[in-house]
Amino acid sequence: MSLQGRMRLGAGGPVRNGSDGPPARLPGKPSPRRRIGTLLRFPVGVLLVSWEYMWRVTALHRSEVEGDADDLPPPLPSAFVDELTKRLVDGVGPMFHRRFSVRIHGARLGPEALIGAMAADLNRPAPSTVAVFHKTRGEEGPARPGDEYRVQMPGPWDGPVRVLHRDPVTIRLGTLRGHLEAGQIQFAAREAGDELRFEVEAWSRAGDWWADLLYSRLRVAKEIQFNMWVHVALGAAAIAGGRLRGGVTIETRSIPPAFCEAARHC
């Protein structure tokens, strides 16, 4: 049965997944107790991330420039698009195209083994103080296309995502309704001469006006995201083994909202 024809579980109201499919259900909203808990954890999470940033000894090479339409994310695969999908056009403000890359010399794992290890447990390279992945749809085991996760974060948002693509050296996730952001995130590994290259590539836009305030204006959420993906890049390097060369390179390209509004396929 196709993704569009499945019944989604949750506490929300029914949503039609196409003209011939049964109604789907939106994910249930967090309980008041959970909302209070996440609000209380938000400043703690910010403090922990800030502390890690101040005391991080790994070299971080940051650059930020203006981008253009070539920075838009890959088209969403139609098989995994439905009423829960949070497209780029559903977001607010500019989009940030970011690459977090590391070079690993003498890695024990090759690209396929590294991505396989991450797919088996997305929490393994992730910072538990900022994000915890809980699988909410899909069979037990590694991440597969169509699987869904709720990313628990230190704030009044959770981050529901869906696996859009998986091949031996790539995992790509897309945001769902209720996420802080609108966009996609990709983890990829490849060989580069005598080195292993690992990269986190994010195409992200604030999910609503409140998130835009924290994200692109006050930059709080943006810096939390920055530290999270730096941590994931370093976590992937630790899984691969070997020695890190040159620290972490972070490239950020800011994309005007007009390009995002026109990208209905992303």
C-alpha positions in Angstrom: 0.0 0.0 0.0 1.3 3.5 -0.8 2.2 6.1 1.8 -0.8 8.1 0.7 -3.1 5.1 1.3 -2.1 4.5 4.9 -4.0 5.4 8.1 -1.9 7.6 10.3 -2.2 7.2 14.1 -2.6 10.2 16.4 -5.0 12.3 18.4 -5.7 14.9 15.8 -8.6 15.1 13.4 -8.8 13.1 10.1 -7.0 14.3 7.0 -7.6 13.0 3.5 -4.5 11.5 1.9 -5.7 11.8 -1.7 -9.0 11.2 -3.4 -9.0 7.4 -3.0 -7.2 6.9 0.2 -8.6 6.6 3.7 -8.4 9.6 6.1 -5.2 10.1 7.9 -4.8 11.5 11.4 -2.5 14.4 12.3 0.0 13.8 15.1 -1.4 14.5 18.5 -0.4 17.8 20.2 1.8 17.5 23.2 0.0 17.5 26.5 0.0 20.6 28.7 2.4 18.8 31.1 4.8 18.1 28.2 4.6 21.7 26.9 5.5 23.0 30.3 8.4 20.5 30.5 9.8 21.5 27.1 9.5 25.2 27.9 11.4 24.6 31.2 14.1 22.7 29.3 14.5 25.4 26.6 16.7 27.8 28.6 18.7 24.8 30.0 19.3 23.5 26.5 20.5 27.0 25.4 22.9 27.2 28.3 24.3 23.7 27.7 24.7 24.5 24.0 26.4 27.8 24.8 28.7 26.1 27.3 29.7 23.5 24.8 30.4 26.2 22.2 32.6 28.3 24.5 34.7 25.3 25.5 34.9 23.5 22.2 38.5 23.0 21.2 37.8 21.8 17.6 38.6 24.5 15.0 35.4 25.9 13.4 35.8 27.6 10.0 32.6 29.7 9.4 31.6 31.6 6.3 28.3 33.3 5.4 27.3 34.8 2.0 24.2 35.5 0.0 22.9 32.6 -2.0 20.5 32.2 -5.0 18.0 29.8 -6.6 20.8 27.2 -7.1 20.8 26.7 -3.3 17.2 25.3 -3.1 16.8 21.7 -1.8 16.2 18.7 -4.0 12.6 18.2 -5.1 10.4 16.3 -2.6 9.8 12.7 -3.8 6.1 12.5 -4.6 5.7 9.1 -3.0 6.5 10.7 0.4 4.5 13.9 0.2 1.1 14.3 1.8 -0.9 16.7 4.0 1.6 16.3 6.8 4.5 17.4 4.7 5.9 20.8 5.7 7.3 22.3 2.4 9.7 25.1 2.1 6.9 27.4 1.0 5.1 26.7 4.3 7.9 28.4 6.2 8.6 32.1 6.9 11.5 34.4 6.2 14.8 33.5 4.4 16.2 30.0 3.9 19.6 29.1 5.1 21.6 26.5 3.0 24.3 25.2 5.3 27.0 22.6 4.9 28.9 21.2 7.9 31.8 19.1 6.7 34.7 17.2 8.3 37.7 15.4 6.8 38.8 12.1 8.5 42.2 10.6 8.0 42.7 6.9 8.6 39.0 6.2 9.2 38.2 2.6 10.2 34.8 2.8 8.4 34.1 3.5 4.8 31.2 5.7 3.6 28.7 2.9 3.4 29.6 1.5 6.9 29.4 5.0 8.4 26.0 5.9 7.0 24.8 2.4 7.8 25.8 2.9 11.5 24.0 6.3 11.6 20.9 4.9 9.9 20.8 2.1 12.5 20.7 4.7 15.3 20.2 8.4 14.5 20.8 9.2 18.2 24.4 7.9 18.0 26.0 11.0 16.6 23.4 13.5 17.9 23.8 15.6 21.0 21.4 14.3 23.6 21.2 17.7 25.3 19.7 19.3 22.2 17.9 16.5 20.2 16.7 12.9 20.7 15.2 10.9 17.9 12.1 8.8 18.6 10.8 6.6 15.7 7.0 7.1 15.4 6.3 5.3 12.2 8.1 2.4 10.5 9.4 -1.0 11.4 12.1 -1.4 14.1 15.6 -1.2 12.7 17.5 1.2 10.6 15.9 4.3 9.0 14.1 3.6 5.8 12.3 5.8 3.3 8.8 6.6 4.7 9.9 6.2 8.3 9.0 9.0 10.6 10.7 10.4 13.7 9.9 12.9 16.4 13.0 14.9 17.3 12.6 16.0 20.9 14.2 19.4 21.4 14.7 21.7 24.4 11.9 24.1 23.5 8.2 24.4 22.9 8.6 22.5 19.7 9.2 18.9 18.7 10.7 18.2 15.3 8.6 15.6 13.4 10.5 14.5 10.3 10.1 11.8 7.6 12.9 9.9 5.8 12.7 11.0 2.1 15.7 9.2 0.7 18.2 6.5 1.8 21.0 5.0 -0.3 24.3 3.4 0.9 26.0 6.7 1.4 23.1 9.2 2.0 20.2 9.8 4.4 17.8 12.7 3.7 15.0 13.8 6.0 12.1 16.2 5.4 10.2 18.3 7.9 6.5 17.6 8.9 3.8 19.8 10.3 4.6 21.0 13.8 8.4 21.3 13.1 10.3 24.4 14.2 11.6 24.6 10.6 10.5 23.9 7.1 13.0 22.2 4.8 15.3 19.2 4.5 18.5 17.8 6.1 20.9 15.3 4.6 23.8 13.2 5.9 26.3 12.0 3.4 29.7 10.4 3.3 32.2 9.8 0.5 35.9 9.0 -0.1 38.2 11.8 -1.1 41.6 10.5 -1.8 43.1 9.1 1.4 40.3 10.7 3.5 36.7 10.1 4.4 34.5 13.1 4.0 31.3 13.5 6.0 28.8 16.3 5.5 25.6 17.5 7.0 23.7 19.6 4.5 20.6 21.6 5.7 18.1 23.6 3.7 16.1 25.2 6.5 13.6 28.1 6.9 11.7 29.1 10.1 8.5 27.2 10.4 6.3 30.2 11.5 6.6 33.8 12.5 7.5 33.0 16.2 10.2 30.6 15.0 11.5 33.3 12.6 11.9 35.7 15.5 14.0 33.2 17.4 15.7 31.8 14.3 16.8 34.5 11.8 16.2 37.7 13.9 17.4 36.9 17.5 19.5 34.0 16.0 18.9 31.8 19.2 17.4 28.8 17.4 19.8 29.3 14.5 22.8 29.0 16.8 21.3 26.0 18.5 20.9 24.3 15.1 24.5 25.4 14.3 25.9 23.6 17.4 23.6 20.6 16.9 24.9 19.9 13.4 28.5 20.6 14.4 28.1 18.0 17.1 26.6 15.5 14.6 29.5 16.1 12.2 32.0 15.4 15.0 29.9 12.5 16.3 30.0 10.9 12.8 33.8 11.4 12.7 34.1 9.6 16.1 32.0 6.7 14.8 34.2 6.4 11.7 37.4 6.5 13.8 40.6 7.9 12.5 41.9 11.5 13.0 40.0 14.7 12.2 41.8 17.0 9.8 41.2 20.7 9.8 38.3 20.9 12.2 34.7 21.6 11.0 34.0 23.7 7.9 30.6 25.5 8.0 29.3 27.2 4.9 26.1 29.2 5.2 24.2 30.8 2.2 21.2 33.0 2.9 18.4 32.6 0.4 15.8 35.5 0.0 12.1 34.5 0.8 11.1 35.1 -2.8 13.1 32.1 -4.0 11.4 30.0 -1.3 7.9 31.1 -2.2 8.5 30.0 -5.8 9.9 26.6 -4.8 6.6 24.7 -4.6 8.3 21.4 -5.5 10.7 21.5 -2.5 
